[in-house]
Amino acid sequence: MLTDLVVRNMVLIDELALSFGDGMTVLTGETGAGKTLLTQAVGLLAGGRAHPGLVRAGAAEAEVEGRFVDDGGTELVVRRVVPAEGRARGYLDGHLAGARSLQEAVGGRVDICSQHNHQTLLRPAVRRDALDRFASVDTAPLVEARRRCAELEERLAALGGDERARAREIDVLRHQAEELDSATLEDPDEDRLLEAEERLLADAAAVREAAAGAAFLLGADGPGGEAFGQALAHLEGREPLAEAADRLRGLTEEVTDAAADLRRLAEEVREDPARLAEVVERRALLAGLRRRYGATLADVMAFRDETRRRLAELQDAEGVAARLGDELAAAREVERVEAARLGERRRVGAPRLAESVTVELRELAMPNASLSLLVGDDPGDDVEYLLAVNSGTTPAPLAKVASGGELSRAMLALHVVLMAAPPTVLLDEVDAGIGGEAGVAVGRALARLAVARQTVVVTHLPQVAAFADAHVSLQKIDDGAMARVTAQGLDDAGRLVELARMLSGSPHSGSARDHAIELLQSSRSWTATIPG
């Protein structure tokens, strides 16, 4: 959820720092007090469009910073800087990030329902996903069927073009296969082993001489062996030197073993010009294969195996094509069945979702509204939401018939029905153009939504504000030289004053205060009945 929001030098805002908790937070204030600016600020964090007009007069740049914390306690700090001149910059946890990266990182954390910002319900993928969640539609089988069809189509295409093209490729592959098979490659480490053998054979005489000379020097008859024996004789029988004698005795045994190994090596190493020539020739062959077919011998062997497979496939092109064609036909039938199943599930779920949302819309000051869903041809990926705002009107797509406030209320109704919104939902003036009992209905819907999701609401209605768990009041102060916006979190007493102002325009009106108390008591009583 969104825990902190800091806005600097944005239009009327000099600097604001707000903290948010669980449940429902309302932002209220007179018209022009900057409430919608905060919605725009969060929109910037979500990768929304940035333009120089957002920068406060006299400032070099506007800045928005937000902190999101998920259920596991993991934090994400997002920052957006909008300069008066030049391109905007975004940051994720202190690292530069483009607008698309911000959308991916923040888009799943907050849903902004407003008349001017992210109208997500207008996006086809959002409409389809909402229906799938409501109807518990599993799209994985169709995805897998499509993947299998694409794989088989690719394999068929890889068989080659016409017969002449296949013949040319067969000639090339046959030559490569013969060359690789004649090399009889078995060990991917052969080139490394041959290199070591070549070094040994090329320097055999010197190696034998060096081994024999070292063996003599370290042996019992050599100066090294005699020195160890004499040193040990000096130490034997003297108790204070017993430990040193034991160490020297151990070293003597190791030196004796080393001398024996060197003598054996000197006897085994023989000059073999014929074998050396074989090794040099073999290494040259392997180097040529690596140059043509792979960086390592293992890569060359893998290329050989693929060449054999491809050659066999092309030599039996007609048979392979027939088999792949049969598999593709079967896979396409599976795809067709899964597409039909998915389309049917969506068409069955669509009326139920439409009915549930319609019920909510009629509670949200749209008494004559009705929603219907039009699902396209199988698999029903195209899902259109058709809204009739008034009785007797022909339902039409949301973008054509819904005003900003109506669209926001449609999104609110969908959220309430699905209860599957992102962790934070920000709603800007979903109560536009309503009041009275309809306002109470909107407040109740928001309170229900806030049980499952952090909900931030910009509102002018006291009936909505009374349902909030936290209340922030924004004010515009104009000293004649410059206007600025301030924000203040309200306690219970402050809420009564603000609600009285919203009810009557007079924050100190006694009757308005009594009405505010009644509103708060009524909303708290109703909220206490919400499950969870």
C-alpha positions as CSV (number, residue, x, y, z in Angstrom):
1,M,0.0,0.0,0.0
2,L,1.0,3.7,-0.3
3,T,2.4,4.8,3.1
4,D,4.0,8.1,2.3
5,L,3.6,10.8,-0.4
6,V,5.7,14.0,-0.7
7,V,5.0,16.6,-3.3
8,R,7.2,19.6,-4.0
9,N,6.8,22.6,-6.3
10,M,3.8,21.2,-8.2
11,V,1.4,23.9,-9.4
12,L,-0.1,25.4,-6.1
13,I,1.9,23.0,-3.8
14,D,5.0,24.4,-2.3
15,E,5.7,21.2,-0.2
16,L,3.3,18.6,1.2
17,A,4.1,15.5,3.1
18,L,1.3,13.0,3.8
19,S,1.2,9.6,5.5
20,F,-1.5,7.0,4.7
21,G,-2.7,4.0,6.7
22,D,-5.0,1.1,6.1
23,G,-8.7,1.6,5.4
24,M,-10.2,4.6,3.8
25,T,-8.7,8.1,3.8
26,V,-10.6,11.1,2.4
27,L,-9.1,14.3,1.1
28,T,-11.5,17.3,1.3
29,G,-11.3,21.0,0.8
30,E,-12.8,23.9,-1.1
31,T,-12.8,23.9,-4.8
32,G,-9.4,24.8,-6.0
33,A,-7.7,23.6,-2.8
34,G,-5.5,21.2,-4.8
35,K,-7.2,17.8,-4.0
36,T,-7.0,16.6,-7.6
37,L,-3.3,17.7,-7.7
38,L,-2.6,14.8,-5.3
39,T,-4.3,12.4,-7.6
40,Q,-2.1,13.7,-10.4
41,A,1.0,13.3,-8.2
42,V,0.3,9.7,-7.6
43,G,-0.4,9.3,-11.4
44,L,3.1,10.7,-12.0
45,L,4.5,7.9,-9.8
46,A,2.6,5.4,-11.8
47,G,4.3,6.6,-15.1
48,G,1.6,9.1,-16.1
49,R,2.2,11.9,-18.5
50,A,4.4,14.6,-17.2
51,H,4.4,18.2,-18.6
52,P,6.1,21.5,-17.7
53,G,2.7,23.0,-16.7
54,L,2.9,21.0,-13.5
55,V,5.9,23.0,-12.2
56,R,5.1,25.7,-9.7
57,A,5.8,29.2,-10.9
58,G,9.4,30.3,-10.1
59,A,10.6,26.7,-9.5
60,A,13.1,24.8,-11.6
61,E,11.3,21.5,-11.3
62,A,8.4,19.7,-9.6
63,E,9.1,16.5,-7.6
64,V,6.9,13.7,-6.3
65,E,8.1,10.9,-4.1
66,G,6.1,8.0,-2.7
67,R,6.8,4.9,-0.6
68,F,4.9,1.7,-1.1
69,V,5.1,-1.3,1.3
70,D,3.7,-4.7,0.4
71,D,2.2,-7.3,2.8
72,G,5.6,-8.9,3.3
73,G,7.1,-5.6,4.4
74,T,9.1,-5.0,1.2
75,E,9.5,-1.3,0.4
76,L,9.5,0.4,-3.0
77,V,10.5,4.1,-3.1
78,V,9.4,5.9,-6.3
79,R,10.4,9.4,-7.4
80,R,9.4,11.5,-10.4
81,V,11.0,14.8,-11.3
82,V,9.4,17.1,-13.8
83,P,11.6,20.0,-14.9
84,A,10.3,23.3,-16.3
85,E,12.5,22.6,-19.3
86,G,13.6,19.2,-20.6
87,R,12.5,15.6,-20.1
88,A,11.0,14.2,-16.9
89,R,13.0,11.7,-14.9
90,G,11.8,8.7,-12.9
91,Y,13.6,6.7,-10.1
92,L,12.9,3.3,-8.5
93,D,14.7,2.8,-5.2
94,G,17.1,5.5,-6.2
95,H,17.9,4.2,-9.7
96,L,16.9,5.9,-12.9
97,A,13.8,4.3,-14.5
98,G,11.7,5.1,-17.6
99,A,8.0,5.7,-17.6
100,R,7.3,2.2,-18.7
101,S,9.3,0.8,-15.8
102,L,7.3,3.0,-13.4
103,Q,4.1,1.7,-15.0
104,E,5.2,-1.9,-14.4
105,A,6.4,-1.3,-10.9
106,V,3.6,0.9,-9.6
107,G,0.7,-0.1,-11.9
108,G,0.0,-3.3,-10.0
109,R,0.1,-1.4,-6.7
110,V,-2.3,1.4,-7.2
111,D,-5.4,1.9,-9.4
112,I,-6.4,5.5,-10.1
113,C,-10.0,6.0,-10.9
114,S,-10.5,9.6,-11.9
115,Q,-12.1,11.8,-14.5
116,H,-8.8,12.9,-15.9
117,N,-6.2,10.2,-15.1
118,H,-5.9,6.5,-15.6
119,Q,-9.3,5.4,-16.7
120,T,-8.4,1.7,-16.6
121,L,-11.8,0.4,-17.4
122,L,-11.4,1.8,-20.9
123,R,-8.5,-0.6,-21.5
124,P,-9.5,-3.9,-23.2
125,A,-7.2,-6.0,-21.2
126,V,-8.5,-4.7,-17.9
127,R,-12.1,-5.4,-19.0
128,R,-11.2,-8.9,-20.0
129,D,-9.2,-9.6,-16.9
130,A,-12.0,-8.4,-14.7
131,L,-14.5,-10.8,-16.3
132,D,-11.9,-13.7,-16.0
133,R,-11.5,-13.0,-12.2
134,F,-15.2,-12.8,-11.6
135,A,-15.9,-16.0,-13.6
136,S,-12.8,-17.8,-12.3
137,V,-11.7,-18.4,-15.9
138,D,-8.5,-20.4,-16.4
139,T,-6.7,-19.2,-19.5
140,A,-3.6,-21.5,-19.1
141,P,-4.8,-24.4,-21.2
142,L,-5.5,-22.1,-24.2
143,V,-2.1,-20.4,-23.8
144,E,-0.4,-23.8,-23.8
145,A,-2.4,-24.9,-26.8
146,R,-1.3,-21.8,-28.7
147,R,2.3,-22.3,-27.7
148,R,2.2,-25.9,-29.0
149,C,0.7,-24.8,-32.4
150,A,3.4,-22.1,-32.8
151,E,6.1,-24.6,-32.0
152,L,4.8,-27.1,-34.6
153,E,4.4,-24.3,-37.2
154,E,8.0,-23.2,-36.6
155,R,9.2,-26.8,-37.1
156,L,7.3,-27.2,-40.3
157,A,8.7,-23.9,-41.6
158,A,12.2,-25.1,-40.6
159,L,11.9,-28.1,-43.0
160,G,12.9,-25.7,-45.8
161,G,11.3,-24.3,-48.8
162,D,11.1,-26.1,-52.1
163,E,12.8,-29.4,-53.0
164,R,15.8,-27.7,-54.6
165,A,16.4,-25.7,-51.4
166,R,16.2,-28.8,-49.3
167,A,18.6,-30.6,-51.7
168,R,21.2,-27.8,-51.3
169,E,20.9,-27.9,-47.6
170,I,21.2,-31.7,-47.6
171,D,24.5,-31.4,-49.5
172,V,25.9,-28.9,-47.0
173,L,24.8,-31.0,-44.0
174,R,26.0,-34.2,-45.5
175,H,29.5,-32.7,-46.0
176,Q,29.5,-31.4,-42.5
177,A,28.3,-34.7,-41.0
178,E,31.0,-36.7,-42.9
179,E,33.7,-34.3,-41.7
180,L,32.5,-34.4,-38.1
181,D,32.0,-38.2,-38.1
182,S,35.4,-38.9,-39.6
183,A,36.9,-37.0,-36.7
184,T,35.4,-39.6,-34.2
185,L,34.9,-37.1,-31.4
186,E,34.2,-38.8,-28.1
187,D,35.7,-36.7,-25.3
188,P,35.0,-33.0,-25.0
189,D,38.3,-32.6,-23.1
190,E,40.4,-34.3,-25.8
191,D,42.0,-31.1,-27.0
192,R,43.1,-30.2,-23.4
193,L,44.6,-33.7,-22.9
194,L,46.4,-33.6,-26.3
195,E,47.9,-30.2,-25.4
196,A,49.4,-31.6,-22.2
197,E,50.7,-34.7,-24.1
198,E,52.3,-32.5,-26.8
199,R,54.2,-30.5,-24.2
200,L,55.5,-33.6,-22.7
201,L,56.5,-35.3,-26.0
202,A,58.1,-32.1,-27.4
203,D,60.4,-31.8,-24.4
204,A,60.8,-35.5,-23.6
205,A,64.7,-35.5,-23.4
206,A,64.8,-32.5,-21.2
207,V,62.1,-33.8,-19.0
208,R,63.8,-37.2,-18.6
209,E,67.1,-35.5,-17.8
210,A,65.6,-33.1,-15.3
211,A,63.7,-35.9,-13.5
212,A,66.8,-38.1,-13.3
213,G,69.0,-35.3,-12.0
214,A,66.5,-34.3,-9.4
215,A,66.0,-37.9,-8.3
216,F,69.8,-38.3,-7.9
217,L,70.1,-35.1,-5.8
218,L,67.3,-36.2,-3.5
219,G,68.1,-39.9,-3.3
220,A,70.0,-41.6,-0.5
221,D,73.2,-41.5,-2.4
222,G,72.8,-37.9,-3.5
223,P,73.9,-34.8,-1.6
224,G,70.3,-34.0,-0.6
225,G,69.7,-37.4,0.8
226,E,73.1,-37.4,2.6
227,A,72.3,-34.0,4.1
228,F,69.0,-35.2,5.5
229,G,70.7,-38.3,6.9
230,Q,73.5,-36.3,8.6
231,A,71.0,-33.7,10.0
232,L,68.9,-36.5,11.5
233,A,72.0,-38.1,13.0
234,H,72.8,-34.9,14.8
235,L,69.3,-34.8,16.4
236,E,68.9,-38.5,17.3
237,G,69.0,-39.3,21.0
238,R,68.6,-35.8,22.3
239,E,65.3,-35.4,24.1
240,P,64.9,-31.6,23.7
241,L,65.3,-32.1,19.9
242,A,62.9,-35.1,19.7
243,E,60.0,-33.1,18.1
244,A,62.4,-31.6,15.5
245,A,63.8,-35.0,14.8
246,D,60.3,-36.4,14.1
247,R,59.5,-33.6,11.7
248,L,62.8,-34.1,9.9
249,R,62.2,-37.9,9.7
250,G,58.8,-37.2,8.1
251,L,60.4,-34.8,5.6
252,T,63.1,-37.4,4.8
253,E,60.4,-40.0,4.0
254,E,58.6,-37.5,1.7
255,V,61.8,-36.6,-0.1
256,T,62.6,-40.3,-0.6
257,D,59.1,-40.9,-2.1
258,A,59.6,-37.9,-4.4
259,A,62.9,-39.2,-5.5
260,A,61.4,-42.6,-6.3
261,D,58.6,-40.9,-8.3
262,L,61.1,-38.9,-10.3
263,R,63.2,-41.9,-11.1
264,R,60.1,-43.8,-12.4
265,L,59.1,-40.8,-14.5
266,A,62.6,-40.6,-15.9
267,E,62.4,-44.2,-16.9
268,E,58.9,-43.9,-18.5
269,V,59.5,-40.8,-20.5
270,R,60.7,-41.7,-24.0
271,E,61.1,-39.6,-27.1
272,D,58.4,-40.6,-29.7
273,P,58.6,-38.5,-32.8
274,A,55.8,-40.5,-34.5
275,R,53.4,-40.0,-31.6
276,L,54.3,-36.3,-31.4
277,A,53.5,-35.9,-35.1
278,E,50.1,-37.6,-34.5
279,V,49.3,-35.4,-31.6
280,V,50.2,-32.2,-33.5
281,E,48.1,-33.3,-36.5
282,R,45.1,-34.2,-34.3
283,R,45.3,-30.9,-32.5
284,A,45.3,-29.1,-35.8
285,L,42.3,-31.0,-36.9
286,L,40.4,-30.2,-33.7
287,A,41.4,-26.5,-34.0
288,G,39.9,-26.4,-37.5
289,L,36.7,-28.0,-36.3
290,R,36.4,-25.5,-33.4
291,R,37.0,-22.6,-35.8
292,R,34.1,-23.8,-38.1
293,Y,31.6,-25.3,-35.7
294,G,32.0,-24.1,-32.2
295,A,34.1,-22.3,-29.6
296,T,34.7,-25.5,-27.6
297,L,34.9,-29.2,-28.5
298,A,31.7,-29.7,-26.6
299,D,30.0,-27.1,-28.9
300,V,31.4,-29.0,-31.9
301,M,30.0,-32.3,-30.7
302,A,26.6,-30.6,-30.1
303,F,26.7,-29.2,-33.6
304,R,27.5,-32.6,-35.0
305,D,24.5,-34.1,-33.2
306,E,22.2,-31.4,-34.4
307,T,23.6,-31.8,-38.0
308,R,22.8,-35.5,-37.9
309,R,19.2,-34.8,-36.6
310,R,18.6,-32.1,-39.2
311,L,20.0,-34.2,-42.0
312,A,17.8,-37.1,-41.1
313,E,14.8,-34.8,-40.9
314,L,15.5,-33.3,-44.4
315,Q,16.2,-36.7,-46.0
316,D,12.8,-37.8,-44.8
317,A,11.2,-34.4,-45.4
318,E,8.0,-35.7,-46.7
319,G,7.5,-38.2,-43.9
320,V,8.5,-35.6,-41.2
321,A,6.2,-33.0,-42.8
322,A,3.3,-35.4,-42.8
323,R,3.9,-36.3,-39.2
324,L,4.3,-32.7,-38.1
325,G,1.2,-31.8,-40.2
326,D,-0.8,-34.4,-38.3
327,E,0.5,-33.2,-35.0
328,L,-0.3,-29.6,-35.9
329,A,-3.9,-30.5,-37.0
330,A,-4.4,-32.2,-33.6
331,A,-2.9,-29.2,-31.8
332,R,-5.1,-26.8,-33.7
333,E,-8.1,-28.9,-32.7
334,V,-7.1,-28.7,-29.1
335,E,-6.7,-24.9,-29.5
336,R,-10.1,-24.7,-31.0
337,V,-11.7,-26.7,-28.2
338,E,-9.9,-24.6,-25.6
339,A,-10.9,-21.4,-27.3
340,A,-14.5,-22.5,-27.4
341,R,-14.4,-23.6,-23.8
342,L,-12.9,-20.2,-22.8
343,G,-15.4,-18.3,-24.9
344,E,-18.3,-20.2,-23.3
345,R,-17.0,-19.6,-19.8
346,R,-16.7,-15.9,-20.5
347,R,-20.2,-15.7,-22.1
348,V,-21.7,-17.5,-19.1
349,G,-19.9,-15.2,-16.6
350,A,-20.6,-12.0,-18.5
351,P,-24.3,-11.6,-17.6
352,R,-23.6,-12.4,-13.9
353,L,-20.9,-9.8,-13.7
354,A,-23.1,-7.3,-15.5
355,E,-25.9,-7.9,-13.1
356,S,-23.7,-7.6,-10.0
357,V,-22.2,-4.3,-11.3
358,T,-25.6,-3.0,-12.3
359,V,-26.9,-3.5,-8.7
360,E,-23.9,-1.5,-7.4
361,L,-24.4,1.2,-10.0
362,R,-28.0,1.7,-8.9
363,E,-26.8,2.1,-5.4
364,L,-24.3,4.8,-6.5
365,A,-26.7,7.4,-7.7
366,M,-27.3,5.9,-11.1
367,P,-30.8,4.4,-10.5
368,N,-31.6,3.8,-14.1
369,A,-28.2,2.6,-15.2
370,S,-27.6,-0.9,-16.5
371,L,-24.4,-2.6,-17.6
372,S,-24.1,-5.4,-20.2
373,L,-21.1,-7.2,-21.4
374,L,-20.6,-8.2,-25.1
375,V,-18.1,-11.0,-25.5
376,G,-16.6,-11.5,-29.0
377,D,-15.9,-14.6,-31.0
378,D,-14.1,-17.5,-29.4
379,P,-12.1,-17.4,-27.2
380,G,-13.9,-14.2,-26.2
381,D,-10.7,-12.0,-25.8
382,D,-12.7,-9.0,-27.0
383,V,-14.9,-7.9,-24.1
384,E,-16.9,-4.7,-24.4
385,Y,-18.7,-3.1,-21.4
386,L,-21.9,-1.4,-22.6
387,L,-23.6,1.1,-20.3
388,A,-27.1,2.6,-20.5
389,V,-27.2,5.5,-18.1
390,N,-30.9,6.2,-18.6
391,S,-34.0,4.2,-19.1
392,G,-34.9,3.5,-22.7
393,T,-31.4,4.3,-24.1
394,T,-29.4,2.0,-26.2
395,P,-26.3,0.6,-24.3
396,A,-23.1,1.9,-25.7
397,P,-19.4,1.5,-24.9
398,L,-18.3,3.2,-21.7
399,A,-16.0,5.6,-23.5
400,K,-18.9,7.0,-25.5
401,V,-21.7,7.3,-22.9
402,A,-20.0,7.7,-19.5
403,S,-19.0,11.1,-18.1
404,G,-15.9,11.2,-15.9
405,G,-17.9,10.8,-12.7
406,E,-20.0,8.0,-14.2
407,L,-16.9,6.2,-15.4
408,S,-15.3,6.5,-12.0
409,R,-18.5,5.1,-10.3
410,A,-18.5,2.3,-12.8
411,M,-15.0,1.5,-11.8
412,L,-15.9,1.7,-8.1
413,A,-18.8,-0.7,-8.7
414,L,-16.5,-3.1,-10.4
415,H,-14.0,-3.0,-7.6
416,V,-16.7,-3.6,-5.0
417,V,-18.0,-6.6,-6.9
418,L,-14.6,-8.1,-7.6
419,M,-12.8,-7.1,-4.4
420,A,-9.7,-7.8,-6.4
421,A,-8.3,-4.4,-7.0
422,P,-4.6,-3.5,-6.5
423,P,-3.5,-2.9,-2.9
424,T,-4.3,0.8,-3.2
425,V,-7.3,2.4,-4.9
426,L,-7.4,6.1,-5.4
427,L,-10.8,7.6,-6.5
428,D,-11.1,11.2,-7.5
429,E,-14.7,12.6,-7.2
430,V,-16.6,9.4,-7.9
431,D,-19.4,11.3,-6.1
432,A,-19.6,14.1,-8.7
433,G,-23.1,15.3,-9.3
434,I,-24.8,13.4,-6.5
435,G,-25.8,14.0,-2.9
436,G,-28.2,13.0,-0.2
437,E,-29.0,9.3,0.1
438,A,-27.0,8.5,-3.0
439,G,-24.0,10.0,-1.3
440,V,-24.5,7.7,1.6
441,A,-24.7,4.8,-0.8
442,V,-21.4,5.8,-2.3
443,G,-19.8,6.2,1.1
444,R,-21.0,2.7,2.1
445,A,-19.6,1.2,-1.1
446,L,-16.2,2.8,-0.4
447,A,-16.3,1.6,3.1
448,R,-16.8,-2.0,2.0
449,L,-14.0,-1.6,-0.6
450,A,-11.7,-0.2,2.1
451,V,-12.1,-3.4,4.2
452,A,-10.0,-5.3,1.6
453,R,-8.0,-2.5,0.0
454,Q,-6.4,0.8,1.1
455,T,-8.7,3.4,-0.4
456,V,-7.9,7.1,-0.9
457,V,-10.9,9.3,-1.9
458,V,-11.1,12.9,-3.1
459,T,-14.6,14.0,-2.3
460,H,-16.9,17.1,-1.8
461,L,-19.6,15.1,-0.1
462,P,-19.8,15.0,3.7
463,Q,-21.9,11.8,3.4
464,V,-18.8,10.1,1.8
465,A,-16.3,11.8,4.1
466,A,-18.1,10.5,7.2
467,F,-17.2,6.9,6.4
468,A,-13.5,7.5,6.4
469,D,-11.0,6.0,8.8
470,A,-8.7,9.1,8.3
471,H,-9.5,12.6,7.1
472,V,-7.1,15.1,5.5
473,S,-8.2,18.7,4.9
474,L,-6.6,20.7,2.2
475,Q,-6.6,24.5,2.1
476,K,-5.4,27.1,-0.4
477,I,-3.7,30.1,1.2
478,D,-3.2,33.2,-1.0
479,D,-1.2,36.1,0.6
480,G,-1.6,38.3,-2.5
481,A,1.9,37.4,-3.8
482,M,1.7,33.7,-4.1
483,A,-0.9,31.0,-3.5
484,R,0.0,27.7,-1.8
485,V,-1.8,24.6,-0.6
486,T,-1.5,23.2,2.9
487,A,-2.8,19.8,4.3
488,Q,-3.8,18.9,7.8
489,G,-4.8,15.5,9.2
490,L,-7.9,16.0,11.3
491,D,-8.8,14.5,14.7
492,D,-12.4,13.9,15.7
493,A,-13.0,17.6,16.6
494,G,-11.4,18.8,13.4
495,R,-13.5,16.3,11.4
496,L,-16.7,17.8,12.9
497,V,-15.7,21.3,11.9
498,E,-14.8,20.2,8.3
499,L,-18.0,18.1,7.9
500,A,-20.0,21.1,9.2
501,R,-18.3,23.3,6.5
502,M,-19.0,20.7,3.8
503,L,-22.7,20.6,4.9
504,S,-23.5,24.3,5.2
505,G,-20.5,26.3,4.1
506,S,-20.2,27.5,7.7
507,P,-17.8,25.5,9.8
508,H,-19.2,26.9,13.1
509,S,-22.9,26.5,12.4
510,G,-24.6,24.8,15.3
511,S,-27.1,22.9,13.2
512,A,-24.5,21.9,10.8
513,R,-22.4,20.6,13.6
514,D,-25.3,18.6,15.0
515,H,-25.9,17.1,11.5
516,A,-22.1,16.3,11.3
517,I,-22.3,14.4,14.6
518,E,-25.3,12.5,13.3
519,L,-23.5,11.6,10.1
520,L,-20.4,10.3,11.9
521,Q,-22.5,8.3,14.3
522,S,-24.6,6.8,11.6
523,S,-21.6,5.9,9.4
524,R,-19.7,4.4,12.2
525,S,-22.7,2.2,13.2
526,W,-23.1,1.0,9.7
527,T,-19.3,0.4,9.2
528,A,-19.3,-1.8,12.3
529,T,-21.6,-4.2,10.5
530,I,-19.2,-4.9,7.6
531,P,-17.8,-8.4,7.8
532,G,-14.0,-8.7,8.1
